[in-house]
Amino acid sequence: MALVVACAMAMLVQNGAPAAAGQAGGRTAVAADEPRPTAAFTNPIVSQNGADPWVTYYQGRYYHLGTTWASHWEIRSATTLAGLRTANPVTVYRETNASRCCNFWAPELHRLNGPNGTRWYLTYSAGVAANIDNQHVHVLESAGDNPLGPYTYRGQVDPYGDNRWMIDSSYLTMPDGRLYLLYSFWEGGTQNLYIAPLANPWTPSGRGVRISSPTHAWERSGAGVNEGPVILRRNGRTFLVYSASHCNTPDYKLGMLELVGSDPMNASSWRKFANPVFQRNDAAGVFGPGHNSFFTSPDGSETWIAYHANSSASDGCSGTRTTRAQRISWNADGTPNFGIPVANGVSLSGPSGE
């Protein structure tokens, strides 16, 4: 989430994406050899701690985390996307060290091969209680192969060795096993995206390099911000989706890069798309959609986006942000098509395979 410096119509939807004109939004009977309808749901899927959402699907269950602003992490789990709304959150980690105790932001949960075998790594931003000027990137490691932990603190990731302000960490794993940390911090008056090589999920093996800055006008509403990087892959292509502009504005939105070179540490290996890929939908009452994650449907046939948004243009970087989800599609040229944010309360078909 951004550093808080100062602190159309609802569409018919089918299979989790806006329906084309003339399509019905309800369920229809299907033949025995056709895919069965999935459980319906409506947005938001999580309201409490719904900002900066991370949703993943693993072994029959969805797992959800979001910014808590507190000293602990909690995970909701359910067998259906709709079930996350009423799932009881489970506290999986609580911090008492004053140097990193508070303002827990932007969690991500990744299953990676680490020094202790396959483990879940929870990377996040946290700092001190007094202010948000000392946010840093931290990593927890699970004891086994269970997303619910228990978790052990492994360390602060500091590629520069100077304890600088850093937030919104994510991982990029290359096909050959190379591991990188993606993150955001302020430099030269703007908040930019960076990448650093890792020896393991919590230990940098070199300094970071900048790969994106807010150069377009649509990335500079409220302040020049690029943050919340997350990787999306399909058919051998690697996309990096990020949040642009200040989260305190209704113009917080998503932009996208693509890795077009072989070395992700080379800024020229990344190509920025000229226009936003997902943004406010005033007619549907959706403002500031951003800081997203991606997950696949239970049968692996669909890609879904989870993101936060507000229902009022006057809301900002506060607890009003809720987690929403919808299916994405793919353009003929192989790029993702995120569509437009769907209004709260619209019935959507759940992910395929539920």
ABEGO torsion letter per residue (X at the ends): XBBBAAXXEBBBBBGGBBBBBGBBABBBBBBAABBBBBBBBBOBABABGABGBBBBBBGGBBBBBBBAGBABBBBBBBABAAAAAABBBBBABBBABAAAABGBBGBBBBBBBBAAEBBBBBBBBBBBAABAAABBBBBBBBABBBAAOBBBBAEBBBAAGAGBBBBGBBBBBBAAGBBBBBBBBBBGGBBBBBBBBBABAABBABBBBBABBBABAAAABGBBBBBGBBBBBBGGBBBBBBBBEBAABAABBBBBBBBABABAABAAABBBBABBABBBBAAAGBBGBBGBBBBBBAAGABBBBBBBBBABAABBBBAABBBBBBBBBBBAAGBBBAEBBBBBGBBBBBBBGX
